[in-house]
């Protein structure tokens, strides 16, 4: 596979999607999809995601075939096989609300499949190390808070099983025959709480505007999705058991949010009151 970055002409593409960090464009030939990261994200973000996509694709997990690294002259990204016709699970739920239960349960099965898949630990990063390296780049976070996060990471066990890295129901698409994982740039290995914590955060803490823009869902529907997913994933409808499982996720949420904020801002994200309160609540001294 050619590892050089190739210049594309956006006149050959049509914008078809928008996420928190990138825009997507379908080629007019109907065969490929270009994903270009926001200008604030460096070229190495695109390269890392592209190489991880290749590892995931070669592992046999369902994900679009990675084709080449690209740039439009200002932004960097990669081009992938276009899955068409396709809809995300969240788009389907927004248009067909009666699909909330079956798709949330199906998503739980797909998530467990990832978490039961042995990882190529020679080519994928340990999520603990990935998060730890990003925490150190947060220039506006006081050292005392960095120390608390690192102490938590020291307690997290290793696990040689796959993690999506950005697990939520918006990152699975279907063409009616295949269910395919997308946005696997943070794919790694470790304990499933990394994925589940991020998913819980997405379904409980986002504003109505972000829920609509990114997931096409309102917050009550997103929370209902978590409740359905959790019962299927954990194999129980016991509220006591489920509450205990959620409590386990809290410190992972604080650590993973630190990772994401560092990644999005190249370490320059302000240490906001919300950020501080999250660490104080989920990682008490």
Backbone as CSV, one residue per row, in Angstrom:
resi,resn,N_x,N_y,N_z,CA_x,CA_y,CA_z,C_x,C_y,C_z
1,UNK,0.854,-1.193,0.000,0.000,0.000,0.000,0.890,1.244,0.000
2,UNK,0.569,2.222,-0.864,1.342,3.450,-0.975,1.174,4.275,0.291
3,UNK,2.288,4.630,0.951,2.223,5.350,2.206,2.333,6.862,2.016
4,UNK,2.520,7.344,0.757,2.626,8.776,0.526,1.267,9.445,0.670
5,UNK,1.290,10.758,0.907,0.055,11.527,1.018,-0.281,12.094,-0.355
6,UNK,-1.450,11.790,-0.859,-1.843,12.215,-2.195,-2.841,13.367,-2.129
7,UNK,-2.660,14.345,-3.006,-3.550,15.504,-3.071,-4.828,15.122,-3.820
8,UNK,-5.973,15.480,-3.262,-7.241,15.220,-3.939,-7.894,16.546,-4.327
9,UNK,-8.784,16.480,-5.293,-9.572,17.628,-5.728,-10.982,17.446,-5.191
10,UNK,-11.384,18.309,-4.258,-12.693,18.149,-3.638,-13.846,18.341,-4.613
11,UNK,-13.556,18.875,-5.808,-14.609,18.978,-6.820,-15.088,17.597,-7.258
12,UNK,-14.270,16.576,-6.983,-14.638,15.205,-7.357,-15.481,14.526,-6.281
13,UNK,-15.760,15.249,-5.180,-16.431,14.655,-4.030,-17.655,15.478,-3.622
14,UNK,-18.515,14.846,-2.856,-19.688,15.503,-2.289,-19.673,15.276,-0.783
15,UNK,-19.778,16.358,0.007,-19.784,16.181,1.464,-21.020,15.408,1.887
16,UNK,-20.798,14.371,2.695,-21.912,13.501,3.097,-21.995,13.301,4.600
17,UNK,-21.056,13.833,5.373,-21.106,13.612,6.812,-20.264,14.607,7.573
18,UNK,-20.597,14.770,8.859,-19.866,15.670,9.735,-19.800,15.068,11.124
19,UNK,-18.597,14.963,11.672,-18.405,14.448,13.018,-17.728,15.473,13.893
20,UNK,-17.335,15.031,15.085,-16.718,15.951,16.020,-15.328,16.395,15.612
21,UNK,-14.625,15.592,14.802,-13.246,15.913,14.444,-12.983,15.930,12.948
22,UNK,-13.958,15.540,12.139,-13.690,15.402,10.712,-14.966,15.545,9.893
23,UNK,-14.772,15.813,8.594,-15.857,15.809,7.620,-15.609,14.669,6.641
24,UNK,-16.679,14.094,6.121,-16.540,13.009,5.152,-17.149,13.405,3.813
25,UNK,-16.547,12.883,2.744,-16.937,13.217,1.393,-16.995,11.941,0.556
26,UNK,-18.089,11.721,-0.124,-18.206,10.568,-1.016,-17.724,10.963,-2.409
27,UNK,-16.901,10.098,-3.003,-16.429,10.353,-4.359,-17.586,10.190,-5.332
28,UNK,-17.598,11.000,-6.363,-18.678,10.950,-7.345,-18.707,9.631,-8.118
29,UNK,-17.609,8.858,-8.022,-17.610,7.544,-8.683,-18.384,6.501,-7.893
30,UNK,-18.787,6.863,-6.661,-19.589,5.956,-5.848,-18.826,4.799,-5.232
31,UNK,-17.484,4.879,-5.243,-16.685,3.750,-4.770,-15.879,4.039,-3.499
32,UNK,-15.560,5.311,-3.240,-14.700,5.622,-2.100,-15.265,6.760,-1.268
33,UNK,-14.754,6.832,-0.021,-15.142,7.868,0.929,-13.880,8.536,1.456
34,UNK,-13.832,9.852,1.395,-12.699,10.604,1.938,-13.068,11.167,3.303
35,UNK,-12.191,10.980,4.271,-12.374,11.545,5.603,-11.246,12.529,5.850
36,UNK,-11.597,13.811,6.041,-10.610,14.855,6.264,-10.793,15.437,7.661
37,UNK,-9.711,15.431,8.441,-9.761,15.950,9.796,-9.802,17.476,9.776
38,UNK,-10.296,18.058,10.865,-10.333,19.502,10.992,-8.925,20.071,10.879
39,UNK,-8.790,21.317,10.374,-7.454,21.902,10.184,-6.614,21.948,11.454
40,UNK,-7.264,21.968,12.628,-6.510,22.043,13.889,-5.810,20.739,14.235
41,UNK,-6.158,19.652,13.542,-5.552,18.354,13.829,-4.430,18.081,12.834
42,UNK,-3.286,17.693,13.351,-2.085,17.538,12.541,-2.159,16.307,11.645
43,UNK,-1.251,16.285,10.665,-1.225,15.191,9.697,-0.965,13.849,10.357
44,UNK,-0.223,13.841,11.478,0.081,12.559,12.104,-1.167,11.894,12.680
45,UNK,-2.211,12.692,13.000,-3.474,12.096,13.438,-4.085,11.260,12.329
46,UNK,-4.067,11.808,11.119,-4.614,11.096,9.967,-3.795,9.842,9.675
47,UNK,-2.464,9.965,9.739,-1.609,8.822,9.441,-1.799,7.710,10.461
48,UNK,-1.890,8.096,11.745,-2.072,7.079,12.774,-3.405,6.352,12.593
49,UNK,-4.467,7.115,12.333,-5.767,6.476,12.148,-5.758,5.547,10.942
50,UNK,-5.111,5.978,9.869,-5.046,5.167,8.659,-4.341,3.843,8.934
51,UNK,-3.207,3.884,9.633,-2.452,2.662,9.900,-3.218,1.735,10.845
52,UNK,-3.898,2.314,11.845,-4.704,1.486,12.743,-5.865,0.861,11.976
53,UNK,-6.490,1.626,11.077,-7.551,1.072,10.242,-7.071,-0.152,9.471
54,UNK,-5.843,-0.086,9.001,-5.302,-1.215,8.246,-5.149,-2.450,9.125
55,UNK,-4.684,-2.241,10.375,-4.546,-3.367,11.305,-5.913,-3.990,11.587
56,UNK,-6.913,-3.135,11.839,-8.251,-3.639,12.136,-8.813,-4.384,10.935
57,UNK,-8.655,-3.819,9.751,-9.149,-4.466,8.531,-8.497,-5.832,8.341
58,UNK,-7.196,-5.902,8.567,-6.474,-7.162,8.385,-6.793,-8.174,9.470
59,UNK,-7.352,-7.708,10.604,-7.715,-8.629,11.684,-8.983,-9.412,11.374
60,UNK,-9.742,-8.931,10.389,-10.976,-9.618,10.017,-12.234,-8.998,10.593
61,UNK,-12.075,-8.019,11.513,-13.255,-7.318,12.006,-13.834,-6.464,10.878
62,UNK,-15.160,-6.359,10.791,-15.767,-5.641,9.665,-15.537,-4.137,9.740
63,UNK,-14.746,-3.599,8.816,-14.476,-2.172,8.727,-14.111,-1.856,7.282
64,UNK,-14.379,-0.657,6.780,-14.073,-0.343,5.382,-12.587,-0.491,5.065
65,UNK,-12.296,-0.941,3.874,-10.905,-1.121,3.448,-10.212,0.231,3.335
66,UNK,-9.051,0.412,4.011,-8.292,1.660,3.873,-7.534,1.671,2.545
67,UNK,-7.533,2.809,1.853,-6.966,2.877,0.503,-5.703,3.732,0.437
68,UNK,-5.784,4.998,0.910,-4.617,5.882,0.793,-4.754,7.058,1.740
69,UNK,-3.598,7.655,2.094,-3.571,8.905,2.839,-3.777,10.060,1.862
70,UNK,-4.526,11.090,2.284,-4.875,12.181,1.371,-4.782,13.541,2.065
71,UNK,-4.775,14.606,1.242,-4.891,15.974,1.718,-5.616,16.786,0.651
72,UNK,-6.335,17.820,1.097,-6.928,18.760,0.140,-6.094,20.033,0.080
73,UNK,-4.922,20.011,0.678,-4.030,21.159,0.715,-4.032,21.865,2.049
74,UNK,-5.106,21.712,2.821,-5.209,22.338,4.140,-5.450,21.307,5.236
75,UNK,-6.195,20.273,4.914,-6.542,19.231,5.877,-5.949,17.908,5.436
76,UNK,-5.801,16.999,6.416,-5.260,15.683,6.129,-6.272,14.618,6.525
77,UNK,-6.184,13.485,5.855,-7.107,12.399,6.155,-6.757,11.168,5.350
78,UNK,-7.765,10.377,5.074,-7.547,9.132,4.331,-8.796,8.796,3.538
79,UNK,-8.592,7.959,2.544,-9.694,7.504,1.696,-9.930,6.027,1.951
80,UNK,-11.212,5.663,2.005,-11.621,4.307,2.356,-12.651,3.783,1.356
81,UNK,-12.826,2.494,1.383,-13.921,1.872,0.651,-15.239,2.518,1.083
82,UNK,-16.104,2.828,0.127,-17.417,3.383,0.438,-18.420,2.253,0.620
83,UNK,-19.042,2.213,1.779,-20.097,1.240,2.036,-21.415,1.874,1.583
84,UNK,-21.997,1.345,0.539,-23.194,1.964,-0.025,-24.131,0.903,-0.593
85,UNK,-25.435,1.082,-0.380,-26.075,2.127,0.441,-25.839,1.836,1.921
86,UNK,-25.752,2.878,2.716,-25.485,2.661,4.149,-26.250,3.673,4.982
87,UNK,-26.531,3.254,6.217,-27.075,4.153,7.225,-26.436,3.780,8.559
88,UNK,-26.173,4.767,9.371,-25.706,4.467,10.722,-26.881,3.983,11.551
89,UNK,-26.575,3.223,12.602,-27.644,2.772,13.492,-28.388,3.977,14.080
90,UNK,-27.654,5.059,14.396,-28.322,6.218,14.986,-29.255,6.890,13.988
91,UNK,-28.857,6.943,12.724,-29.729,7.536,11.708,-31.004,6.706,11.557
92,UNK,-30.848,5.398,11.594,-32.023,4.540,11.482,-32.970,4.786,12.655
93,UNK,-32.419,4.844,13.869,-33.260,5.048,15.055,-33.967,6.396,14.993
94,UNK,-33.269,7.430,14.503,-33.884,8.760,14.421,-35.051,8.774,13.439
95,UNK,-34.961,7.942,12.404,-36.009,7.899,11.393,-37.069,6.836,11.671
96,UNK,-36.669,5.811,12.428,-37.584,4.714,12.746,-37.459,4.413,14.241
97,UNK,-38.124,5.184,15.105,-37.951,5.041,16.556,-38.226,3.641,17.084
98,UNK,-39.048,2.859,16.397,-39.328,1.508,16.876,-38.130,0.582,16.728
99,UNK,-37.051,1.071,16.072,-35.835,0.271,15.928,-34.861,0.471,17.079
100,UNK,-35.220,1.325,18.050,-34.314,1.595,19.168,-33.934,0.324,19.911
101,UNK,-34.915,-0.482,20.279,-34.626,-1.685,21.067,-33.835,-2.709,20.266
102,UNK,-34.292,-3.118,19.063,-33.520,-4.150,18.357,-32.115,-3.712,17.967
103,UNK,-31.932,-2.441,17.602,-30.593,-2.002,17.207,-29.681,-1.814,18.420
104,UNK,-30.238,-1.384,19.544,-29.420,-1.269,20.758,-28.959,-2.639,21.225
105,UNK,-29.823,-3.626,21.131,-29.451,-4.994,21.502,-28.452,-5.573,20.509
106,UNK,-28.631,-5.262,19.231,-27.685,-5.737,18.220,-26.318,-5.095,18.433
107,UNK,-26.338,-3.819,18.792,-25.086,-3.117,19.050,-24.347,-3.732,20.232
108,UNK,-25.079,-4.150,21.248,-24.453,-4.803,22.411,-23.738,-6.075,21.977
109,UNK,-24.359,-6.838,21.103,-23.747,-8.076,20.612,-22.480,-7.778,19.821
110,UNK,-22.515,-6.730,19.004,-21.349,-6.355,18.203,-20.218,-5.847,19.096
111,UNK,-20.568,-5.092,20.146,-19.548,-4.592,21.075,-18.874,-5.746,21.804
112,UNK,-19.652,-6.718,22.247,-19.066,-7.877,22.927,-18.154,-8.652,21.984
113,UNK,-18.526,-8.688,20.702,-17.677,-9.389,19.732,-16.297,-8.733,19.664
114,UNK,-16.253,-7.403,19.646,-14.964,-6.707,19.657,-14.196,-7.037,20.932
115,UNK,-14.879,-6.970,22.070,-14.210,-7.149,23.360,-13.790,-8.589,23.619
116,UNK,-14.243,-9.500,22.800,-13.832,-10.904,22.920,-12.819,-11.293,21.851
117,UNK,-12.414,-10.330,21.019,-11.474,-10.610,19.929,-10.042,-10.362,20.390
118,UNK,-9.156,-11.349,20.281,-7.744,-11.138,20.640,-7.126,-10.035,19.781
119,UNK,-6.355,-9.163,20.410,-5.745,-8.042,19.706,-4.337,-8.378,19.240
120,UNK,-3.927,-7.747,18.149,-2.543,-7.822,17.699,-1.747,-6.823,18.538
121,UNK,-1.249,-7.268,19.667,-0.604,-6.360,20.616,0.750,-5.845,20.119
122,UNK,1.265,-6.422,19.036,2.508,-5.927,18.448,2.263,-4.723,17.546
123,UNK,1.030,-4.576,17.069,0.727,-3.499,16.115,-0.303,-2.508,16.644
124,UNK,-0.937,-2.836,17.750,-1.917,-1.935,18.348,-1.394,-1.435,19.690
125,UNK,-1.786,-0.224,20.090,-1.307,0.309,21.372,-2.127,-0.208,22.548
126,UNK,-1.499,-0.224,23.713,-2.194,-0.465,24.974,-2.921,0.835,25.322
127,UNK,-4.216,0.755,25.562,-4.984,1.969,25.834,-4.441,2.718,27.049
128,UNK,-3.921,1.995,28.037,-3.363,2.671,29.209,-2.207,3.581,28.808
129,UNK,-1.336,3.096,27.938,-0.186,3.887,27.507,-0.620,5.038,26.612
130,UNK,-1.610,4.777,25.780,-2.122,5.816,24.888,-2.694,6.976,25.699
131,UNK,-3.496,6.653,26.706,-4.097,7.681,27.548,-3.021,8.391,28.367
132,UNK,-2.097,7.633,28.943,-1.051,8.226,29.765,-0.195,9.220,29.006
133,UNK,0.138,8.906,27.760,0.975,9.806,26.971,0.251,11.108,26.666
134,UNK,-1.054,11.047,26.492,-1.828,12.253,26.185,-2.029,13.120,27.423
135,UNK,-2.168,12.505,28.591,-2.322,13.276,29.819,-1.116,14.187,30.027
136,UNK,0.069,13.677,29.746,1.285,14.464,29.949,1.360,15.677,29.019
137,UNK,0.579,15.676,27.938,0.612,16.798,26.996,-0.340,17.928,27.383
138,UNK,-1.185,17.712,28.383,-2.147,18.734,28.787,-1.422,19.828,29.582
139,UNK,-1.003,20.861,28.880,-0.137,21.877,29.489,-0.870,22.702,30.549
140,UNK,-2.188,22.774,30.490,-2.939,23.592,31.440,-3.485,22.798,32.631
141,UNK,-3.201,21.511,32.681,-3.659,20.706,33.812,-2.607,20.722,34.919
142,UNK,-3.001,21.064,36.135,-2.039,21.052,37.247,-1.425,19.660,37.434
143,UNK,-0.170,19.633,37.854,0.543,18.363,38.019,-0.164,17.441,39.012
144,UNK,-0.811,18.019,40.021,-1.489,17.181,41.016,-2.598,16.357,40.376
145,UNK,-3.270,16.926,39.390,-4.335,16.193,38.711,-3.759,15.157,37.748
146,UNK,-2.654,15.510,37.105,-1.989,14.523,36.249,-1.551,13.323,37.087
147,UNK,-1.040,13.596,38.292,-0.603,12.512,39.170,-1.770,11.604,39.543
148,UNK,-2.936,12.191,39.804,-4.106,11.382,40.160,-4.507,10.477,38.993
149,UNK,-4.442,11.021,37.790,-4.791,10.220,36.618,-3.779,9.091,36.411
150,UNK,-2.509,9.399,36.566,-1.491,8.367,36.387,-1.594,7.280,37.468
151,UNK,-1.917,7.675,38.685,-2.089,6.677,39.738,-3.242,5.731,39.416
152,UNK,-4.305,6.289,38.834,-5.401,5.421,38.418,-4.941,4.465,37.318
153,UNK,-4.215,4.971,36.328,-3.749,4.116,35.233,-2.896,2.965,35.762
154,UNK,-2.146,3.221,36.820,-1.313,2.166,37.398,-2.138,1.027,37.992
155,UNK,-3.399,1.302,38.295,-4.265,0.270,38.883,-5.040,-0.524,37.831
156,UNK,-5.030,-0.049,36.583,-5.824,-0.688,35.534,-5.098,-1.927,35.024
157,UNK,-5.753,-3.078,35.040,-5.091,-4.290,34.540,-4.950,-4.271,33.026
158,UNK,-4.025,-5.051,32.543,-3.860,-5.208,31.106,-4.791,-6.311,30.616
159,UNK,-5.198,-6.218,29.362,-6.022,-7.262,28.753,-5.722,-7.272,27.258
160,UNK,-5.332,-8.406,26.687,-4.937,-8.465,25.271,-6.128,-8.622,24.336
161,UNK,-7.194,-7.887,24.609,-8.387,-7.967,23.767,-8.672,-6.610,23.144
162,UNK,-9.397,-6.626,22.045,-9.614,-5.424,21.250,-10.534,-4.415,21.930
163,UNK,-10.258,-3.150,21.657,-11.113,-2.035,22.043,-11.360,-1.183,20.804
164,UNK,-12.590,-0.700,20.647,-12.860,0.190,19.514,-12.159,1.523,19.704
165,UNK,-12.156,2.040,20.927,-11.508,3.306,21.218,-12.446,4.495,21.206
166,UNK,-13.535,4.402,20.439,-14.551,5.462,20.408,-15.907,4.782,20.255
167,UNK,-16.200,3.928,21.214,-17.389,3.082,21.110,-18.668,3.879,21.360
168,UNK,-19.470,3.988,20.343,-20.838,4.499,20.463,-21.616,4.046,19.240
169,UNK,-22.924,4.102,19.338,-23.777,3.510,18.316,-23.753,4.278,16.995
170,UNK,-23.162,5.485,17.006,-23.001,6.214,15.758,-21.854,5.700,14.911
171,UNK,-21.008,4.849,15.496,-19.839,4.345,14.773,-20.044,2.939,14.230
172,UNK,-21.287,2.574,14.003,-21.588,1.322,13.306,-22.570,1.656,12.187
173,UNK,-22.268,1.206,10.990,-23.140,1.446,9.850,-23.546,0.105,9.246
174,UNK,-24.609,0.126,8.471,-25.070,-1.102,7.838,-25.516,-0.811,6.410
175,UNK,-25.282,-1.756,5.533,-25.803,-1.646,4.159,-27.012,-2.550,3.966
176,UNK,-27.525,-3.067,5.094,-28.659,-3.973,5.039,-28.242,-5.429,5.063
177,UNK,-26.948,-5.677,4.790,-26.400,-7.031,4.814,-25.280,-7.127,5.847
178,UNK,-24.366,-6.168,5.789,-23.225,-6.144,6.707,-23.364,-5.006,7.707
179,UNK,-22.941,-5.268,8.946,-22.756,-4.224,9.943,-21.263,-3.937,10.003
180,UNK,-20.869,-2.667,9.807,-19.462,-2.319,9.629,-19.059,-1.230,10.629
181,UNK,-17.927,-1.447,11.313,-17.386,-0.461,12.244,-16.671,0.651,11.485
182,UNK,-16.882,1.905,11.918,-16.159,3.038,11.350,-15.458,3.801,12.473
183,UNK,-14.633,4.789,12.084,-13.902,5.628,13.041,-13.118,4.789,14.048
184,UNK,-12.258,3.926,13.531,-11.489,3.031,14.399,-10.069,3.549,14.650
185,UNK,-9.862,4.842,14.493,-8.519,5.402,14.641,-7.926,5.265,16.028
186,UNK,-8.772,5.127,17.054,-8.269,4.937,18.421,-8.372,3.480,18.865
187,UNK,-8.494,2.588,17.912,-8.541,1.159,18.211,-7.284,0.780,18.991
188,UNK,-7.461,-0.020,20.023,-6.342,-0.378,20.888,-6.682,-1.701,21.577
189,UNK,-5.934,-2.022,22.627,-6.289,-3.197,23.421,-6.309,-2.826,24.895
190,UNK,-7.094,-3.593,25.666,-7.225,-3.324,27.084,-8.545,-3.829,27.622
191,UNK,-8.891,-3.414,28.831,-10.132,-3.865,29.451,-11.316,-3.116,28.826
192,UNK,-12.473,-3.763,28.713,-13.608,-3.137,28.024,-14.150,-1.889,28.696
193,UNK,-13.830,-1.655,29.970,-14.315,-0.446,30.639,-13.883,0.836,29.923
194,UNK,-12.766,0.788,29.202,-12.364,1.957,28.416,-13.441,2.315,27.405
195,UNK,-13.919,1.323,26.676,-14.963,1.554,25.676,-16.297,1.887,26.325
196,UNK,-16.657,1.134,27.349,-17.961,1.303,27.971,-18.070,2.652,28.684
197,UNK,-16.980,3.113,29.280,-16.984,4.414,29.923,-17.220,5.536,28.928
198,UNK,-16.556,5.442,27.763,-16.753,6.473,26.746,-18.175,6.456,26.227
199,UNK,-18.724,5.272,26.090,-20.099,5.153,25.611,-21.083,5.726,26.627
200,UNK,-20.853,5.455,27.914,-21.732,5.993,28.951,-21.654,7.516,28.959
201,UNK,-20.459,8.058,28.833,-20.306,9.510,28.797,-21.087,10.100,27.626
202,UNK,-20.932,9.523,26.443,-21.613,10.051,25.258,-23.121,10.046,25.421
203,UNK,-23.645,9.027,26.069,-25.100,8.889,26.170,-25.699,9.643,27.348
204,UNK,-24.870,10.230,28.229,-25.407,10.887,29.418,-24.950,12.332,29.624
205,UNK,-23.893,12.766,28.965,-23.325,14.069,29.286,-23.364,15.078,28.139
206,UNK,-23.672,14.667,26.937,-23.640,15.596,25.812,-24.857,16.509,25.800
207,UNK,-24.670,17.708,25.275,-25.778,18.643,25.145,-26.744,18.149,24.079
208,UNK,-27.960,18.690,24.116,-28.964,18.326,23.113,-28.468,18.673,21.709
209,UNK,-27.756,19.793,21.593,-27.258,20.213,20.285,-26.242,19.222,19.726
210,UNK,-25.298,18.802,20.577,-24.291,17.846,20.105,-24.911,16.477,19.837
211,UNK,-25.867,16.058,20.654,-26.558,14.789,20.404,-27.207,14.794,19.031
212,UNK,-27.825,15.921,18.703,-28.508,16.023,17.411,-27.510,16.118,16.264
213,UNK,-26.484,16.961,16.425,-25.529,17.172,15.329,-24.723,15.917,15.006
214,UNK,-24.306,15.215,16.043,-23.416,14.070,15.829,-24.183,12.759,15.693
215,UNK,-25.244,12.588,16.508,-25.905,11.284,16.572,-27.341,11.286,16.041
216,UNK,-27.876,12.466,15.727,-29.255,12.572,15.225,-30.277,12.099,16.254
217,UNK,-29.908,12.140,17.518,-30.790,11.679,18.594,-30.934,12.771,19.641
218,UNK,-32.043,12.711,20.420,-32.172,13.614,21.551,-31.654,12.900,22.804
219,UNK,-31.278,13.658,23.842,-30.697,13.037,25.038,-31.549,11.939,25.667
220,UNK,-32.884,12.085,25.799,-33.664,10.986,26.395,-33.565,9.681,25.599
221,UNK,-33.550,9.788,24.266,-33.422,8.578,23.444,-32.046,7.962,23.614
222,UNK,-31.017,8.818,23.701,-29.658,8.312,23.858,-29.502,7.594,25.200
223,UNK,-30.085,8.145,26.235,-30.024,7.490,27.541,-30.805,6.184,27.536
224,UNK,-31.955,6.174,26.846,-32.736,4.934,26.740,-31.930,3.869,25.998
225,UNK,-31.178,4.307,24.993,-30.302,3.375,24.265,-29.297,2.732,25.219
226,UNK,-28.665,3.531,26.087,-27.709,2.967,27.049,-28.379,1.915,27.927
227,UNK,-29.574,2.212,28.426,-30.264,1.279,29.318,-30.527,-0.062,28.626
228,UNK,-30.934,-0.001,27.372,-31.194,-1.230,26.608,-29.884,-1.961,26.341
229,UNK,-28.888,-1.209,25.904,-27.567,-1.778,25.617,-26.994,-2.462,26.855
230,UNK,-27.016,-1.763,27.996,-26.381,-2.278,29.214,-26.998,-3.606,29.640
231,UNK,-28.308,-3.716,29.597,-28.968,-4.968,29.990,-28.531,-6.111,29.079
232,UNK,-28.403,-5.811,27.773,-27.988,-6.853,26.834,-26.502,-7.177,26.972
233,UNK,-25.671,-6.147,27.133,-24.223,-6.358,27.210,-23.838,-7.111,28.476
234,UNK,-24.382,-6.674,29.620,-24.024,-7.293,30.897,-24.849,-8.540,31.195
235,UNK,-25.895,-8.773,30.399,-26.698,-9.979,30.575,-27.531,-9.996,31.829
236,UNK,-28.045,-8.827,32.244,-28.871,-8.756,33.451,-29.797,-7.554,33.356
237,UNK,-30.938,-7.651,34.051,-31.819,-6.499,34.172,-31.882,-6.033,35.628
238,UNK,-30.960,-6.527,36.456,-30.879,-6.126,37.858,-30.335,-4.701,37.951
239,UNK,-31.153,-3.777,38.451,-30.712,-2.390,38.566,-29.505,-2.271,39.504
240,UNK,-29.481,-3.083,40.541,-28.375,-3.045,41.492,-27.059,-3.435,40.811
241,UNK,-27.104,-4.502,40.020,-25.899,-4.957,39.318,-25.465,-3.922,38.287
242,UNK,-26.418,-3.388,37.539,-26.089,-2.415,36.497,-25.521,-1.132,37.089
243,UNK,-26.061,-0.686,38.209,-25.520,0.504,38.871,-24.086,0.266,39.329
244,UNK,-23.804,-0.937,39.793,-22.438,-1.265,40.227,-21.482,-1.255,39.035
245,UNK,-21.945,-1.754,37.893,-21.107,-1.756,36.693,-20.827,-0.331,36.233
246,UNK,-21.825,0.532,36.301,-21.635,1.922,35.891,-20.629,2.612,36.809
247,UNK,-20.691,2.336,38.108,-19.737,2.960,39.037,-18.302,2.603,38.678
248,UNK,-18.101,1.401,38.148,-16.752,1.001,37.733,-16.226,1.860,36.580
249,UNK,-17.152,2.443,35.827,-16.761,3.184,34.630,-16.289,4.598,34.924
250,UNK,-16.674,5.144,36.084,-16.413,6.556,36.358,-14.952,6.964,36.200
251,UNK,-13.993,6.280,36.826,-12.598,6.721,36.661,-12.106,6.586,35.226
252,UNK,-12.624,5.598,34.482,-12.244,5.463,33.076,-12.750,6.647,32.263
253,UNK,-13.926,7.150,32.636,-14.472,8.316,31.945,-13.552,9.514,32.141
254,UNK,-13.135,9.768,33.383,-12.261,10.907,33.668,-10.951,10.801,32.892
255,UNK,-10.362,9.604,32.881,-9.089,9.416,32.187,-9.256,9.544,30.677
256,UNK,-10.321,8.954,30.139,-10.512,8.992,28.686,-10.869,10.394,28.212
257,UNK,-11.606,11.170,29.033,-11.891,12.547,28.659,-10.604,13.363,28.587
258,UNK,-9.672,13.097,29.488,-8.378,13.779,29.441,-7.673,13.467,28.132
259,UNK,-7.731,12.214,27.730,-7.126,11.782,26.467,-7.755,12.517,25.288
260,UNK,-9.088,12.564,25.241,-9.775,13.170,24.102,-9.527,14.672,24.027
261,UNK,-9.567,15.344,25.167,-9.340,16.790,25.160,-7.921,17.123,24.726
262,UNK,-6.964,16.319,25.142,-5.588,16.529,24.707,-5.450,16.308,23.208
263,UNK,-6.104,15.275,22.723,-6.031,14.948,21.302,-6.653,16.048,20.448
264,UNK,-7.808,16.555,20.872,-8.529,17.549,20.081,-7.840,18.908,20.089
265,UNK,-7.152,19.226,21.182,-6.564,20.561,21.311,-5.049,20.548,21.228
266,UNK,-4.462,19.401,20.915,-3.009,19.234,20.910,-2.410,19.628,22.254
267,UNK,-3.145,19.291,23.334,-2.644,19.521,24.677,-2.940,20.891,25.249
268,UNK,-3.569,21.774,24.457,-3.752,23.165,24.894,-5.136,23.435,25.463
269,UNK,-5.947,22.406,25.696,-7.296,22.618,26.210,-7.230,23.217,27.604
270,UNK,-8.062,24.239,27.884,-8.050,24.832,29.231,-8.535,23.842,30.278
271,UNK,-8.037,24.001,31.484,-8.468,23.144,32.589,-9.749,23.748,33.158
272,UNK,-10.868,23.480,32.492,-12.146,24.104,32.814,-12.708,23.589,34.137
273,UNK,-13.680,24.336,34.675,-14.340,23.912,35.911,-14.987,22.542,35.737
274,UNK,-15.605,22.316,34.563,-16.260,21.028,34.320,-15.238,19.905,34.337
275,UNK,-14.107,20.127,33.683,-13.043,19.134,33.618,-12.524,18.830,35.030
276,UNK,-12.275,19.873,35.798,-11.791,19.689,37.170,-12.809,18.949,38.030
277,UNK,-14.076,19.329,37.908,-15.120,18.686,38.710,-15.266,17.216,38.348
278,UNK,-15.079,16.891,37.064,-15.189,15.499,36.644,-14.096,14.654,37.305
279,UNK,-12.863,15.164,37.320,-11.776,14.411,37.944,-11.989,14.329,39.451
280,UNK,-12.411,15.449,40.062,-12.655,15.439,41.511,-13.736,14.429,41.893
281,UNK,-14.761,14.318,41.044,-15.869,13.418,41.339,-15.503,11.957,41.089
282,UNK,-14.826,11.713,39.966,-14.583,10.333,39.554,-13.245,9.782,40.016
283,UNK,-12.302,10.673,40.357,-10.988,10.229,40.836,-10.638,10.997,42.111
284,UNK,-11.393,10.784,43.199,-11.108,11.520,44.438,-9.719,11.187,44.968
285,UNK,-9.142,12.148,45.680,-7.784,11.946,46.230,-7.812,10.872,47.298
